[in-house]
Amino acid sequence: MSDIVVAYCSRTGKTKHAAETLAELLGADVEEIREAKSRDGVLGFLGASKDALLGKAVELTSTHCLDGRRAVVLATPVWAGTATPAMFAYLRSVDVASVAVFAMCTYDGGAGKTFYRLEQVLPAGLRATLGLKKPDKDPQRDEKLRAFAERIRGALAAE
Ligand SMILES: Cc1cc2nc3c(=O)[nH]c(=O)nc-3n(C[C@H](O)[C@H](O)[C@H](O)COP(=O)(O)O)c2cc1C
């Protein structure tokens, strides 16, 4: 088991791909945060927007634990200007008190209040962040992920 875990949620695979690439660069484990609710199709999209906008509490079908970890990297798509309800459910389900928390998000237009909203529920805030706009179309994506992995390594080495 690695002492770093990348925990991601993803509806259409972009955040998943970025999370898996980052995990490989860090030699970290990767965990998918899975929701009970389906977000497929137009109805799924509309429900997802509404739940994110209202900050609705959702149920997860995956279970998570940060025992033995030194750091967690949260990876979320931006929904309605914030992190997904599943990411907030994840943060309610784990104890982040003794781990360094990093975050990255993927989006089409802007990251909005994603990192600010995450920091509001994290006692020690975020150590470093990365926003990736349309990562599937960004030729610099892997370079940005490599630089982010270096920042994470540097932050952990300085502890
Ligand atoms: C319900 C919903 C709401 C979204 N809201 C935003 C938004 O507020 N701003 C934005 O830039 N992109 C928004 N997007 C686009 C996604 O953040 C973007 O496509 C992301 O990279 C998808 O990641 P995924 O493939 O891992 O699901 C939204 C997508 C969905 C499904």
The ligand as an SDF file (V2000), in Angstrom:
LIG
                    3D

 31 33  0  0  0  0  0  0  0  0999 V2000
  -23.7520   18.2310  -13.7460 C   0  0  0  0  0  0  0  0  0  0  0  0
  -22.5590   18.9210  -14.3720 C   0  0  0  0  0  0  0  0  0  0  0  0
  -22.2850   20.2480  -14.0700 C   0  0  0  0  0  0  0  0  0  0  0  0
  -21.1620   20.8790  -14.6120 C   0  0  0  0  0  0  0  0  0  0  0  0
  -20.8780   22.1640  -14.2420 N   0  0  0  0  0  0  0  0  0  0  0  0
  -19.7600   22.7700  -14.7190 C   0  0  0  0  0  0  0  0  0  0  0  0
  -19.4100   24.0970  -14.2880 C   0  0  0  0  0  0  0  0  0  0  0  0
  -20.0660   24.7170  -13.4520 O   0  0  0  0  0  0  0  0  0  0  0  0
  -18.2950   24.6560  -14.8210 N   0  0  0  0  0  0  0  0  0  0  0  0
  -17.5180   24.0060  -15.7480 C   0  0  0  0  0  0  0  0  0  0  0  0
  -16.5270   24.5900  -16.1900 O   0  0  0  0  0  0  0  0  0  0  0  0
  -17.8150   22.7450  -16.1600 N   0  0  0  0  0  0  0  0  0  0  0  0
  -18.9100   22.1120  -15.6480 C   0  0  0  0  0  0  0  0  0  0  0  0
  -19.2120   20.8280  -16.0490 N   0  0  0  0  0  0  0  0  0  0  0  0
  -18.3110   20.1400  -16.9810 C   0  0  0  0  0  0  0  0  0  0  0  0
  -17.3820   19.1490  -16.2530 C   0  0  0  0  0  0  0  0  0  0  0  0
  -16.7920   19.7350  -15.0950 O   0  0  0  0  0  0  0  0  0  0  0  0
  -16.2350   18.7000  -17.1520 C   0  0  0  0  0  0  0  0  0  0  0  0
  -16.7040   18.2140  -18.3740 O   0  0  0  0  0  0  0  0  0  0  0  0
  -15.3700   17.6570  -16.4580 C   0  0  0  0  0  0  0  0  0  0  0  0
  -14.0840   17.6220  -17.0320 O   0  0  0  0  0  0  0  0  0  0  0  0
  -16.0040   16.2780  -16.5310 C   0  0  0  0  0  0  0  0  0  0  0  0
  -15.2210   15.3570  -15.8120 O   0  0  0  0  0  0  0  0  0  0  0  0
  -15.5200   13.7900  -15.8550 P   0  0  0  0  0  0  0  0  0  0  0  0
  -15.3450   13.3350  -17.2630 O   0  0  0  0  0  0  0  0  0  0  0  0
  -14.5130   13.2110  -14.9460 O   0  0  0  0  0  0  0  0  0  0  0  0
  -16.9210   13.5770  -15.3810 O   0  0  0  0  0  0  0  0  0  0  0  0
  -20.3250   20.1870  -15.5220 C   0  0  0  0  0  0  0  0  0  0  0  0
  -20.6350   18.8510  -15.8520 C   0  0  0  0  0  0  0  0  0  0  0  0
  -21.7170   18.2210  -15.2750 C   0  0  0  0  0  0  0  0  0  0  0  0
  -22.0070   16.7760  -15.6100 C   0  0  0  0  0  0  0  0  0  0  0  0
  1  2  1  0
  2  3  1  0
  2 30  2  0
  3  4  2  0
  4  5  1  0
  4 28  1  0
  5  6  2  0
  6  7  1  0
  6 13  1  0
  7  8  2  0
  7  9  1  0
  9 10  1  0
 10 11  2  0
 10 12  1  0
 12 13  2  0
 13 14  1  0
 14 15  1  0
 14 28  1  0
 15 16  1  0
 16 17  1  0
 16 18  1  0
 18 19  1  0
 18 20  1  0
 20 21  1  0
 20 22  1  0
 22 23  1  0
 23 24  1  0
 24 25  2  0
 24 26  1  0
 24 27  1  0
 28 29  2  0
 29 30  1  0
 30 31  1  0
M  END
$$$$
